[in-house]
Amino acid sequence: MNTARDIILKLVDEIPETKIGEVIDFILYLRGRKEQELYLEPEEEEEIWNLIETDEKIPAEKVYELLHWELQ
């Protein structure tokens, strides 16, 4: 079974030499990028899951409010 790394290496081997610089730039970008983590209080997480489970439509303002509670 191929690992993700094997697949990436195979894809890189198939890329024309003229495109390798773009691949290198992208890999360096990914390495330097900070992982985005979202921390929610248990009540907030529960509210979001309830909305997802009920497929309730909510306005974008409410989504923003739920995801950015610490800014309030």
mmJSON file of the N, C-alpha and C atoms, coordinates in Angstrom:
{"data_MODEL":{"atom_site":{
"group_PDB":["ATOM","ATOM","ATOM","ATOM","ATOM","ATOM","ATOM","ATOM","ATOM","ATOM","ATOM","ATOM","ATOM","ATOM","ATOM","ATOM","ATOM","ATOM","ATOM","ATOM","ATOM","ATOM","ATOM","ATOM","ATOM","ATOM","ATOM","ATOM","ATOM","ATOM","ATOM","ATOM","ATOM","ATOM","ATOM","ATOM","ATOM","ATOM","ATOM","ATOM","ATOM","ATOM","ATOM","ATOM","ATOM","ATOM","ATOM","ATOM","ATOM","ATOM","ATOM","ATOM","ATOM","ATOM","ATOM","ATOM","ATOM","ATOM","ATOM","ATOM","ATOM","ATOM","ATOM","ATOM","ATOM","ATOM","ATOM","ATOM","ATOM","ATOM","ATOM","ATOM","ATOM","ATOM","ATOM","ATOM","ATOM","ATOM","ATOM","ATOM","ATOM","ATOM","ATOM","ATOM","ATOM","ATOM","ATOM","ATOM","ATOM","ATOM","ATOM","ATOM","ATOM","ATOM","ATOM","ATOM","ATOM","ATOM","ATOM","ATOM","ATOM","ATOM","ATOM","ATOM","ATOM","ATOM","ATOM","ATOM","ATOM","ATOM","ATOM","ATOM","ATOM","ATOM","ATOM","ATOM","ATOM","ATOM","ATOM","ATOM","ATOM","ATOM","ATOM","ATOM","ATOM","ATOM","ATOM","ATOM","ATOM","ATOM","ATOM","ATOM","ATOM","ATOM","ATOM","ATOM","ATOM","ATOM","ATOM","ATOM","ATOM","ATOM","ATOM","ATOM","ATOM","ATOM","ATOM","ATOM","ATOM","ATOM","ATOM","ATOM","ATOM","ATOM","ATOM","ATOM","ATOM","ATOM","ATOM","ATOM","ATOM","ATOM","ATOM","ATOM","ATOM","ATOM","ATOM","ATOM","ATOM","ATOM","ATOM","ATOM","ATOM","ATOM","ATOM","ATOM","ATOM","ATOM","ATOM","ATOM","ATOM","ATOM","ATOM","ATOM","ATOM","ATOM","ATOM","ATOM","ATOM","ATOM","ATOM","ATOM","ATOM","ATOM","ATOM","ATOM","ATOM","ATOM","ATOM","ATOM","ATOM","ATOM","ATOM","ATOM","ATOM","ATOM","ATOM","ATOM","ATOM","ATOM","ATOM","ATOM","ATOM","ATOM","ATOM","ATOM"],
"id":[1,2,3,4,5,6,7,8,9,10,11,12,13,14,15,16,17,18,19,20,21,22,23,24,25,26,27,28,29,30,31,32,33,34,35,36,37,38,39,40,41,42,43,44,45,46,47,48,49,50,51,52,53,54,55,56,57,58,59,60,61,62,63,64,65,66,67,68,69,70,71,72,73,74,75,76,77,78,79,80,81,82,83,84,85,86,87,88,89,90,91,92,93,94,95,96,97,98,99,100,101,102,103,104,105,106,107,108,109,110,111,112,113,114,115,116,117,118,119,120,121,122,123,124,125,126,127,128,129,130,131,132,133,134,135,136,137,138,139,140,141,142,143,144,145,146,147,148,149,150,151,152,153,154,155,156,157,158,159,160,161,162,163,164,165,166,167,168,169,170,171,172,173,174,175,176,177,178,179,180,181,182,183,184,185,186,187,188,189,190,191,192,193,194,195,196,197,198,199,200,201,202,203,204,205,206,207,208,209,210,211,212,213,214,215,216],
"type_symbol":["N","C","C","N","C","C","N","C","C","N","C","C","N","C","C","N","C","C","N","C","C","N","C","C","N","C","C","N","C","C","N","C","C","N","C","C","N","C","C","N","C","C","N","C","C","N","C","C","N","C","C","N","C","C","N","C","C","N","C","C","N","C","C","N","C","C","N","C","C","N","C","C","N","C","C","N","C","C","N","C","C","N","C","C","N","C","C","N","C","C","N","C","C","N","C","C","N","C","C","N","C","C","N","C","C","N","C","C","N","C","C","N","C","C","N","C","C","N","C","C","N","C","C","N","C","C","N","C","C","N","C","C","N","C","C","N","C","C","N","C","C","N","C","C","N","C","C","N","C","C","N","C","C","N","C","C","N","C","C","N","C","C","N","C","C","N","C","C","N","C","C","N","C","C","N","C","C","N","C","C","N","C","C","N","C","C","N","C","C","N","C","C","N","C","C","N","C","C","N","C","C","N","C","C","N","C","C","N","C","C","N","C","C","N","C","C"],
"label_atom_id":["N","CA","C","N","CA","C","N","CA","C","N","CA","C","N","CA","C","N","CA","C","N","CA","C","N","CA","C","N","CA","C","N","CA","C","N","CA","C","N","CA","C","N","CA","C","N","CA","C","N","CA","C","N","CA","C","N","CA","C","N","CA","C","N","CA","C","N","CA","C","N","CA","C","N","CA","C","N","CA","C","N","CA","C","N","CA","C","N","CA","C","N","CA","C","N","CA","C","N","CA","C","N","CA","C","N","CA","C","N","CA","C","N","CA","C","N","CA","C","N","CA","C","N","CA","C","N","CA","C","N","CA","C","N","CA","C","N","CA","C","N","CA","C","N","CA","C","N","CA","C","N","CA","C","N","CA","C","N","CA","C","N","CA","C","N","CA","C","N","CA","C","N","CA","C","N","CA","C","N","CA","C","N","CA","C","N","CA","C","N","CA","C","N","CA","C","N","CA","C","N","CA","C","N","CA","C","N","CA","C","N","CA","C","N","CA","C","N","CA","C","N","CA","C","N","CA","C","N","CA","C","N","CA","C","N","CA","C","N","CA","C","N","CA","C","N","CA","C","N","CA","C"],
"label_alt_id":[null,null,null,null,null,null,null,null,null,null,null,null,null,null,null,null,null,null,null,null,null,null,null,null,null,null,null,null,null,null,null,null,null,null,null,null,null,null,null,null,null,null,null,null,null,null,null,null,null,null,null,null,null,null,null,null,null,null,null,null,null,null,null,null,null,null,null,null,null,null,null,null,null,null,null,null,null,null,null,null,null,null,null,null,null,null,null,null,null,null,null,null,null,null,null,null,null,null,null,null,null,null,null,null,null,null,null,null,null,null,null,null,null,null,null,null,null,null,null,null,null,null,null,null,null,null,null,null,null,null,null,null,null,null,null,null,null,null,null,null,null,null,null,null,null,null,null,null,null,null,null,null,null,null,null,null,null,null,null,null,null,null,null,null,null,null,null,null,null,null,null,null,null,null,null,null,null,null,null,null,null,null,null,null,null,null,null,null,null,null,null,null,null,null,null,null,null,null,null,null,null,null,null,null,null,null,null,null,null,null,null,null,null,null,null,null],
"label_comp_id":["MET","MET","MET","ASN","ASN","ASN","THR","THR","THR","ALA","ALA","ALA","ARG","ARG","ARG","ASP","ASP","ASP","ILE","ILE","ILE","ILE","ILE","ILE","LEU","LEU","LEU","LYS","LYS","LYS","LEU","LEU","LEU","VAL","VAL","VAL","ASP","ASP","ASP","GLU","GLU","GLU","ILE","ILE","ILE","PRO","PRO","PRO","GLU","GLU","GLU","THR","THR","THR","LYS","LYS","LYS","ILE","ILE","ILE","GLY","GLY","GLY","GLU","GLU","GLU","VAL","VAL","VAL","ILE","ILE","ILE","ASP","ASP","ASP","PHE","PHE","PHE","ILE","ILE","ILE","LEU","LEU","LEU","TYR","TYR","TYR","LEU","LEU","LEU","ARG","ARG","ARG","GLY","GLY","GLY","ARG","ARG","ARG","LYS","LYS","LYS","GLU","GLU","GLU","GLN","GLN","GLN","GLU","GLU","GLU","LEU","LEU","LEU","TYR","TYR","TYR","LEU","LEU","LEU","GLU","GLU","GLU","PRO","PRO","PRO","GLU","GLU","GLU","GLU","GLU","GLU","GLU","GLU","GLU","GLU","GLU","GLU","GLU","GLU","GLU","ILE","ILE","ILE","TRP","TRP","TRP","ASN","ASN","ASN","LEU","LEU","LEU","ILE","ILE","ILE","GLU","GLU","GLU","THR","THR","THR","ASP","ASP","ASP","GLU","GLU","GLU","LYS","LYS","LYS","ILE","ILE","ILE","PRO","PRO","PRO","ALA","ALA","ALA","GLU","GLU","GLU","LYS","LYS","LYS","VAL","VAL","VAL","TYR","TYR","TYR","GLU","GLU","GLU","LEU","LEU","LEU","LEU","LEU","LEU","HIS","HIS","HIS","TRP","TRP","TRP","GLU","GLU","GLU","LEU","LEU","LEU","GLN","GLN","GLN"],
"label_asym_id":["A","A","A","A","A","A","A","A","A","A","A","A","A","A","A","A","A","A","A","A","A","A","A","A","A","A","A","A","A","A","A","A","A","A","A","A","A","A","A","A","A","A","A","A","A","A","A","A","A","A","A","A","A","A","A","A","A","A","A","A","A","A","A","A","A","A","A","A","A","A","A","A","A","A","A","A","A","A","A","A","A","A","A","A","A","A","A","A","A","A","A","A","A","A","A","A","A","A","A","A","A","A","A","A","A","A","A","A","A","A","A","A","A","A","A","A","A","A","A","A","A","A","A","A","A","A","A","A","A","A","A","A","A","A","A","A","A","A","A","A","A","A","A","A","A","A","A","A","A","A","A","A","A","A","A","A","A","A","A","A","A","A","A","A","A","A","A","A","A","A","A","A","A","A","A","A","A","A","A","A","A","A","A","A","A","A","A","A","A","A","A","A","A","A","A","A","A","A","A","A","A","A","A","A","A","A","A","A","A","A","A","A","A","A","A","A"],
"label_entity_id":["1","1","1","1","1","1","1","1","1","1","1","1","1","1","1","1","1","1","1","1","1","1","1","1","1","1","1","1","1","1","1","1","1","1","1","1","1","1","1","1","1","1","1","1","1","1","1","1","1","1","1","1","1","1","1","1","1","1","1","1","1","1","1","1","1","1","1","1","1","1","1","1","1","1","1","1","1","1","1","1","1","1","1","1","1","1","1","1","1","1","1","1","1","1","1","1","1","1","1","1","1","1","1","1","1","1","1","1","1","1","1","1","1","1","1","1","1","1","1","1","1","1","1","1","1","1","1","1","1","1","1","1","1","1","1","1","1","1","1","1","1","1","1","1","1","1","1","1","1","1","1","1","1","1","1","1","1","1","1","1","1","1","1","1","1","1","1","1","1","1","1","1","1","1","1","1","1","1","1","1","1","1","1","1","1","1","1","1","1","1","1","1","1","1","1","1","1","1","1","1","1","1","1","1","1","1","1","1","1","1","1","1","1","1","1","1"],
"label_seq_id":[1,1,1,2,2,2,3,3,3,4,4,4,5,5,5,6,6,6,7,7,7,8,8,8,9,9,9,10,10,10,11,11,11,12,12,12,13,13,13,14,14,14,15,15,15,16,16,16,17,17,17,18,18,18,19,19,19,20,20,20,21,21,21,22,22,22,23,23,23,24,24,24,25,25,25,26,26,26,27,27,27,28,28,28,29,29,29,30,30,30,31,31,31,32,32,32,33,33,33,34,34,34,35,35,35,36,36,36,37,37,37,38,38,38,39,39,39,40,40,40,41,41,41,42,42,42,43,43,43,44,44,44,45,45,45,46,46,46,47,47,47,48,48,48,49,49,49,50,50,50,51,51,51,52,52,52,53,53,53,54,54,54,55,55,55,56,56,56,57,57,57,58,58,58,59,59,59,60,60,60,61,61,61,62,62,62,63,63,63,64,64,64,65,65,65,66,66,66,67,67,67,68,68,68,69,69,69,70,70,70,71,71,71,72,72,72],
"pdbx_PDB_ins_code":[null,null,null,null,null,null,null,null,null,null,null,null,null,null,null,null,null,null,null,null,null,null,null,null,null,null,null,null,null,null,null,null,null,null,null,null,null,null,null,null,null,null,null,null,null,null,null,null,null,null,null,null,null,null,null,null,null,null,null,null,null,null,null,null,null,null,null,null,null,null,null,null,null,null,null,null,null,null,null,null,null,null,null,null,null,null,null,null,null,null,null,null,null,null,null,null,null,null,null,null,null,null,null,null,null,null,null,null,null,null,null,null,null,null,null,null,null,null,null,null,null,null,null,null,null,null,null,null,null,null,null,null,null,null,null,null,null,null,null,null,null,null,null,null,null,null,null,null,null,null,null,null,null,null,null,null,null,null,null,null,null,null,null,null,null,null,null,null,null,null,null,null,null,null,null,null,null,null,null,null,null,null,null,null,null,null,null,null,null,null,null,null,null,null,null,null,null,null,null,null,null,null,null,null,null,null,null,null,null,null,null,null,null,null,null,null],
"Cartn_x":[0.844,0.0,0.888,0.581,1.353,1.003,2.021,1.777,1.61,1.121,0.947,2.282,3.334,4.665,5.092,4.82,5.162,4.405,3.146,2.332,2.885,3.236,3.795,5.102,5.971,7.252,7.041,6.081,5.787,5.284,4.41,3.898,5.016,5.91,7.034,7.926,8.151,8.964,8.369,7.037,6.352,6.241,6.586,6.459,7.644,7.385,8.493,9.45,10.696,11.734,11.384,10.684,10.342,9.308,8.61,7.584,8.068,9.242,9.736,9.87,10.254,10.378,9.057,7.958,6.64,6.321,6.694,6.464,7.27,8.518,9.373,8.783,8.36,7.75,6.532,5.689,4.478,4.8,5.759,6.154,6.726,7.561,8.102,6.995,6.012,4.859,4.132,3.873,3.168,3.964,5.278,6.12,6.103,6.08,6.152,4.813,3.747,2.407,2.042,1.472,0.999,-0.321,-0.488,-1.754,-2.812,-3.953,-5.048,-5.84,-5.987,-6.736,-7.902,-8.991,-10.186,-10.548,-10.56,-10.928,-12.291,-13.185,-14.527,-14.803,-15.599,-16.092,-17.072,-17.24,-18.155,-19.57,-20.061,-21.414,-21.488,-20.441,-20.404,-20.312,-19.472,-19.341,-20.676,-21.356,-22.648,-23.668,-23.674,-24.607,-24.337,-23.072,-22.724,-23.138,-22.85,-23.238,-24.75,-25.484,-26.946,-27.429,-26.809,-27.179,-26.871,-25.732,-25.35,-26.302,-26.594,-27.447,-28.869,-29.372,-30.739,-30.787,-29.604,-29.498,-30.231,-30.154,-30.82,-30.061,-30.779,-30.161,-30.018,-28.804,-28.566,-27.853,-28.076,-27.423,-25.908,-25.194,-23.733,-23.286,-24.056,-23.701,-23.669,-24.614,-24.667,-23.463,-23.088,-21.91,-20.678,-20.534,-19.387,-19.365,-20.526,-20.629,-20.209,-20.652,-20.298,-18.811,-18.206,-16.798,-15.839,-16.321,-15.459,-15.934,-16.391,-16.956,-15.972,-14.672,-13.695,-13.469,-13.9,-13.712,-14.777,-15.828,-16.953,-16.697],
"Cartn_y":[-1.187,0.0,1.248,2.199,3.429,4.369,4.977,6.01,7.338,8.318,9.644,10.183,9.916,10.381,9.744,8.455,7.763,8.371,8.673,9.273,10.641,11.431,12.765,12.644,11.747,11.572,11.129,10.244,9.804,10.98,11.787,12.956,13.934,14.152,15.059,14.522,13.2,12.597,12.823,12.935,13.085,14.537,15.473,16.899,17.323,18.096,18.59,19.462,19.423,20.18,21.665,22.193,23.616,23.966,22.979,23.216,22.911,22.339,21.931,23.112,24.263,25.45,25.793,25.65,25.918,24.921,23.67,22.645,22.962,23.331,23.689,24.871,25.892,27.059,26.667,25.792,25.38,24.567,23.659,22.857,23.745,24.716,25.649,26.476,26.855,27.583,26.711,25.463,24.568,24.331,24.185,23.966,25.156,26.35,27.553,28.035,27.505,27.948,27.401,28.248,27.814,27.078,26.038,25.31,26.175,26.238,26.985,26.046,26.452,25.647,26.459,25.804,26.459,25.824,26.633,26.145,26.701,25.795,26.195,25.715,26.491,26.045,24.905,23.989,22.859,23.29,24.375,24.843,25.332,26.016,26.518,25.374,24.398,23.239,22.498,22.351,21.676,22.432,23.754,24.548,24.383,24.395,24.226,22.837,21.789,20.435,20.297,20.923,20.888,21.523,22.617,23.268,22.373,21.697,20.802,19.606,19.015,17.824,18.118,19.289,19.616,20.279,20.514,21.173,22.513,23.158,24.45,25.523,26.297,27.401,28.588,29.129,30.281,31.355,32.604,33.695,33.706,34.263,34.338,35.074,36.069,36.829,35.917,34.978,34.039,33.101,32.64,31.779,32.537,33.769,34.586,34.756,35.016,35.204,33.935,32.782,31.521,31.223,31.537,31.21,32.243,33.439,34.51,35.025,34.155,34.543,35.305,34.967,35.617,37.086,37.507,38.891,39.81,39.234,40.045,40.545],
"Cartn_z":[0.0,0.0,0.0,-0.853,-0.95,0.188,0.725,1.718,0.992,1.71,1.113,0.611,1.354,0.95,-0.375,-0.525,-1.777,-2.953,-2.731,-3.79,-4.166,-3.167,-3.434,-4.212,-3.785,-4.48,-5.93,-6.16,-7.523,-8.364,-7.787,-8.511,-8.838,-7.89,-8.117,-9.224,-9.236,-10.294,-11.683,-11.747,-13.03,-13.491,-12.621,-12.959,-13.818,-14.857,-15.687,-14.86,-15.226,-14.511,-14.403,-15.388,-15.381,-14.313,-13.781,-12.758,-11.34,-11.195,-9.882,-8.931,-9.458,-8.605,-7.926,-8.642,-8.065,-6.956,-7.16,-6.144,-4.893,-5.084,-3.949,-3.194,-3.913,-3.261,-2.446,-3.013,-2.322,-1.07,-1.17,-0.005,1.089,0.702,1.701,2.343,1.55,2.092,3.123,2.781,3.702,4.982,4.845,6.028,6.96,6.399,7.218,7.741,7.196,7.571,8.943,9.75,11.057,10.884,11.668,11.644,12.316,11.703,12.297,13.185,14.43,15.368,15.889,16.072,16.56,17.894,18.94,20.263,20.616,20.955,21.343,22.758,23.46,24.755,24.491,25.447,25.231,24.826,25.41,25.08,23.633,23.197,21.825,20.824,21.149,20.269,20.17,21.303,21.306,20.454,20.566,19.767,18.274,17.891,16.482,15.998,16.797,16.387,16.279,17.182,17.101,15.801,15.412,14.156,12.963,13.014,11.926,11.852,13.012,13.037,12.573,12.902,12.508,11.141,10.55,9.257,9.27,10.411,10.569,9.813,9.065,8.325,9.285,9.331,10.194,9.391,9.792,9.061,9.297,8.354,8.441,9.694,10.125,11.323,12.551,12.634,13.761,13.72,12.538,12.404,12.871,12.415,12.818,14.337,14.901,16.355,17.102,16.626,17.275,17.185,16.045,15.839,16.405,16.664,17.162,18.514,19.351,20.64,21.514,21.436,22.308,21.956,20.775,20.364,20.938,21.485,21.979,23.376],
"occupancy":[1.0,1.0,1.0,1.0,1.0,1.0,1.0,1.0,1.0,1.0,1.0,1.0,1.0,1.0,1.0,1.0,1.0,1.0,1.0,1.0,1.0,1.0,1.0,1.0,1.0,1.0,1.0,1.0,1.0,1.0,1.0,1.0,1.0,1.0,1.0,1.0,1.0,1.0,1.0,1.0,1.0,1.0,1.0,1.0,1.0,1.0,1.0,1.0,1.0,1.0,1.0,1.0,1.0,1.0,1.0,1.0,1.0,1.0,1.0,1.0,1.0,1.0,1.0,1.0,1.0,1.0,1.0,1.0,1.0,1.0,1.0,1.0,1.0,1.0,1.0,1.0,1.0,1.0,1.0,1.0,1.0,1.0,1.0,1.0,1.0,1.0,1.0,1.0,1.0,1.0,1.0,1.0,1.0,1.0,1.0,1.0,1.0,1.0,1.0,1.0,1.0,1.0,1.0,1.0,1.0,1.0,1.0,1.0,1.0,1.0,1.0,1.0,1.0,1.0,1.0,1.0,1.0,1.0,1.0,1.0,1.0,1.0,1.0,1.0,1.0,1.0,1.0,1.0,1.0,1.0,1.0,1.0,1.0,1.0,1.0,1.0,1.0,1.0,1.0,1.0,1.0,1.0,1.0,1.0,1.0,1.0,1.0,1.0,1.0,1.0,1.0,1.0,1.0,1.0,1.0,1.0,1.0,1.0,1.0,1.0,1.0,1.0,1.0,1.0,1.0,1.0,1.0,1.0,1.0,1.0,1.0,1.0,1.0,1.0,1.0,1.0,1.0,1.0,1.0,1.0,1.0,1.0,1.0,1.0,1.0,1.0,1.0,1.0,1.0,1.0,1.0,1.0,1.0,1.0,1.0,1.0,1.0,1.0,1.0,1.0,1.0,1.0,1.0,1.0,1.0,1.0,1.0,1.0,1.0,1.0,1.0,1.0,1.0,1.0,1.0,1.0],
"B_iso_or_equiv":[0.0,0.0,0.0,0.0,0.0,0.0,0.0,0.0,0.0,0.0,0.0,0.0,0.0,0.0,0.0,0.0,0.0,0.0,0.0,0.0,0.0,0.0,0.0,0.0,0.0,0.0,0.0,0.0,0.0,0.0,0.0,0.0,0.0,0.0,0.0,0.0,0.0,0.0,0.0,0.0,0.0,0.0,0.0,0.0,0.0,0.0,0.0,0.0,0.0,0.0,0.0,0.0,0.0,0.0,0.0,0.0,0.0,0.0,0.0,0.0,0.0,0.0,0.0,0.0,0.0,0.0,0.0,0.0,0.0,0.0,0.0,0.0,0.0,0.0,0.0,0.0,0.0,0.0,0.0,0.0,0.0,0.0,0.0,0.0,0.0,0.0,0.0,0.0,0.0,0.0,0.0,0.0,0.0,0.0,0.0,0.0,0.0,0.0,0.0,0.0,0.0,0.0,0.0,0.0,0.0,0.0,0.0,0.0,0.0,0.0,0.0,0.0,0.0,0.0,0.0,0.0,0.0,0.0,0.0,0.0,0.0,0.0,0.0,0.0,0.0,0.0,0.0,0.0,0.0,0.0,0.0,0.0,0.0,0.0,0.0,0.0,0.0,0.0,0.0,0.0,0.0,0.0,0.0,0.0,0.0,0.0,0.0,0.0,0.0,0.0,0.0,0.0,0.0,0.0,0.0,0.0,0.0,0.0,0.0,0.0,0.0,0.0,0.0,0.0,0.0,0.0,0.0,0.0,0.0,0.0,0.0,0.0,0.0,0.0,0.0,0.0,0.0,0.0,0.0,0.0,0.0,0.0,0.0,0.0,0.0,0.0,0.0,0.0,0.0,0.0,0.0,0.0,0.0,0.0,0.0,0.0,0.0,0.0,0.0,0.0,0.0,0.0,0.0,0.0,0.0,0.0,0.0,0.0,0.0,0.0,0.0,0.0,0.0,0.0,0.0,0.0],
"pdbx_formal_charge":[null,null,null,null,null,null,null,null,null,null,null,null,null,null,null,null,null,null,null,null,null,null,null,null,null,null,null,null,null,null,null,null,null,null,null,null,null,null,null,null,null,null,null,null,null,null,null,null,null,null,null,null,null,null,null,null,null,null,null,null,null,null,null,null,null,null,null,null,null,null,null,null,null,null,null,null,null,null,null,null,null,null,null,null,null,null,null,null,null,null,null,null,null,null,null,null,null,null,null,null,null,null,null,null,null,null,null,null,null,null,null,null,null,null,null,null,null,null,null,null,null,null,null,null,null,null,null,null,null,null,null,null,null,null,null,null,null,null,null,null,null,null,null,null,null,null,null,null,null,null,null,null,null,null,null,null,null,null,null,null,null,null,null,null,null,null,null,null,null,null,null,null,null,null,null,null,null,null,null,null,null,null,null,null,null,null,null,null,null,null,null,null,null,null,null,null,null,null,null,null,null,null,null,null,null,null,null,null,null,null,null,null,null,null,null,null],
"auth_seq_id":[1,1,1,2,2,2,3,3,3,4,4,4,5,5,5,6,6,6,7,7,7,8,8,8,9,9,9,10,10,10,11,11,11,12,12,12,13,13,13,14,14,14,15,15,15,16,16,16,17,17,17,18,18,18,19,19,19,20,20,20,21,21,21,22,22,22,23,23,23,24,24,24,25,25,25,26,26,26,27,27,27,28,28,28,29,29,29,30,30,30,31,31,31,32,32,32,33,33,33,34,34,34,35,35,35,36,36,36,37,37,37,38,38,38,39,39,39,40,40,40,41,41,41,42,42,42,43,43,43,44,44,44,45,45,45,46,46,46,47,47,47,48,48,48,49,49,49,50,50,50,51,51,51,52,52,52,53,53,53,54,54,54,55,55,55,56,56,56,57,57,57,58,58,58,59,59,59,60,60,60,61,61,61,62,62,62,63,63,63,64,64,64,65,65,65,66,66,66,67,67,67,68,68,68,69,69,69,70,70,70,71,71,71,72,72,72],
"auth_comp_id":["MET","MET","MET","ASN","ASN","ASN","THR","THR","THR","ALA","ALA","ALA","ARG","ARG","ARG","ASP","ASP","ASP","ILE","ILE","ILE","ILE","ILE","ILE","LEU","LEU","LEU","LYS","LYS","LYS","LEU","LEU","LEU","VAL","VAL","VAL","ASP","ASP","ASP","GLU","GLU","GLU","ILE","ILE","ILE","PRO","PRO","PRO","GLU","GLU","GLU","THR","THR","THR","LYS","LYS","LYS","ILE","ILE","ILE","GLY","GLY","GLY","GLU","GLU","GLU","VAL","VAL","VAL","ILE","ILE","ILE","ASP","ASP","ASP","PHE","PHE","PHE","ILE","ILE","ILE","LEU","LEU","LEU","TYR","TYR","TYR","LEU","LEU","LEU","ARG","ARG","ARG","GLY","GLY","GLY","ARG","ARG","ARG","LYS","LYS","LYS","GLU","GLU","GLU","GLN","GLN","GLN","GLU","GLU","GLU","LEU","LEU","LEU","TYR","TYR","TYR","LEU","LEU","LEU","GLU","GLU","GLU","PRO","PRO","PRO","GLU","GLU","GLU","GLU","GLU","GLU","GLU","GLU","GLU","GLU","GLU","GLU","GLU","GLU","GLU","ILE","ILE","ILE","TRP","TRP","TRP","ASN","ASN","ASN","LEU","LEU","LEU","ILE","ILE","ILE","GLU","GLU","GLU","THR","THR","THR","ASP","ASP","ASP","GLU","GLU","GLU","LYS","LYS","LYS","ILE","ILE","ILE","PRO","PRO","PRO","ALA","ALA","ALA","GLU","GLU","GLU","LYS","LYS","LYS","VAL","VAL","VAL","TYR","TYR","TYR","GLU","GLU","GLU","LEU","LEU","LEU","LEU","LEU","LEU","HIS","HIS","HIS","TRP","TRP","TRP","GLU","GLU","GLU","LEU","LEU","LEU","GLN","GLN","GLN"],
"auth_asym_id":["A","A","A","A","A","A","A","A","A","A","A","A","A","A","A","A","A","A","A","A","A","A","A","A","A","A","A","A","A","A","A","A","A","A","A","A","A","A","A","A","A","A","A","A","A","A","A","A","A","A","A","A","A","A","A","A","A","A","A","A","A","A","A","A","A","A","A","A","A","A","A","A","A","A","A","A","A","A","A","A","A","A","A","A","A","A","A","A","A","A","A","A","A","A","A","A","A","A","A","A","A","A","A","A","A","A","A","A","A","A","A","A","A","A","A","A","A","A","A","A","A","A","A","A","A","A","A","A","A","A","A","A","A","A","A","A","A","A","A","A","A","A","A","A","A","A","A","A","A","A","A","A","A","A","A","A","A","A","A","A","A","A","A","A","A","A","A","A","A","A","A","A","A","A","A","A","A","A","A","A","A","A","A","A","A","A","A","A","A","A","A","A","A","A","A","A","A","A","A","A","A","A","A","A","A","A","A","A","A","A","A","A","A","A","A","A"],
"auth_atom_id":["N","CA","C","N","CA","C","N","CA","C","N","CA","C","N","CA","C","N","CA","C","N","CA","C","N","CA","C","N","CA","C","N","CA","C","N","CA","C","N","CA","C","N","CA","C","N","CA","C","N","CA","C","N","CA","C","N","CA","C","N","CA","C","N","CA","C","N","CA","C","N","CA","C","N","CA","C","N","CA","C","N","CA","C","N","CA","C","N","CA","C","N","CA","C","N","CA","C","N","CA","C","N","CA","C","N","CA","C","N","CA","C","N","CA","C","N","CA","C","N","CA","C","N","CA","C","N","CA","C","N","CA","C","N","CA","C","N","CA","C","N","CA","C","N","CA","C","N","CA","C","N","CA","C","N","CA","C","N","CA","C","N","CA","C","N","CA","C","N","CA","C","N","CA","C","N","CA","C","N","CA","C","N","CA","C","N","CA","C","N","CA","C","N","CA","C","N","CA","C","N","CA","C","N","CA","C","N","CA","C","N","CA","C","N","CA","C","N","CA","C","N","CA","C","N","CA","C","N","CA","C","N","CA","C","N","CA","C","N","CA","C","N","CA","C","N","CA","C","N","CA","C"],
"pdbx_PDB_model_num":[1,1,1,1,1,1,1,1,1,1,1,1,1,1,1,1,1,1,1,1,1,1,1,1,1,1,1,1,1,1,1,1,1,1,1,1,1,1,1,1,1,1,1,1,1,1,1,1,1,1,1,1,1,1,1,1,1,1,1,1,1,1,1,1,1,1,1,1,1,1,1,1,1,1,1,1,1,1,1,1,1,1,1,1,1,1,1,1,1,1,1,1,1,1,1,1,1,1,1,1,1,1,1,1,1,1,1,1,1,1,1,1,1,1,1,1,1,1,1,1,1,1,1,1,1,1,1,1,1,1,1,1,1,1,1,1,1,1,1,1,1,1,1,1,1,1,1,1,1,1,1,1,1,1,1,1,1,1,1,1,1,1,1,1,1,1,1,1,1,1,1,1,1,1,1,1,1,1,1,1,1,1,1,1,1,1,1,1,1,1,1,1,1,1,1,1,1,1,1,1,1,1,1,1,1,1,1,1,1,1,1,1,1,1,1,1]
}}}
